[in-house]
């Protein structure tokens, strides 16, 4: 089974690409969703995070106070590194389990959709990496429409993400999503023919 990563910056249409692939019957794992799941009650990560960032980052029901955790974790580079050190192994374990399930199900291709694949231990596990891109202002408009935020906030979010040239250097193929959903599907269909 070949593992194909799908990555891209916010507002590029990565989710649209993954939804199309899912509709075609391909197993698709949402790495960003898995990253959220490792902070849900009952996750082994929570106690480890409390040891690093304080017991009060979770309430009495074991629910993580995400904003408080983010404030503490992202306050320093050391905090960000500590958060990654605790959560990344569990995220990778869960992705690997989902990929194994797809493999046992007889899938020839499985897709892992994640904004943060490039530069992580998961990148070398990908047999190919599809980068979905969109013109900067198109991404800004999509983020504003999706999240109900101002263009300034959307630009700030985009500017904080991995630079496009870094993503392009790692990508096997780039899909420019600058028109309709149908056009994106056609481009994906063409890429699937080559993979």
Secondary structure, 3 states (H helix, E strand, C coil): CEEEEEECCCCCCHHHHHHHHHHCCCEEEEHHHHHHHCCCCCCCHHHHHHHHHCHHHECCCCCECHHHHHHHHCCCHHHHHHHHHHHHHHHHHHHHHHHHHHHHCCCCEEEEECCCCCCCCCHHHCCEEEEEECCHHHHHHHHHHHHCCCHHHHHHHHHCCCCHHHHHHHCCEEEECCCCHHHHHHHHHHHHHHC
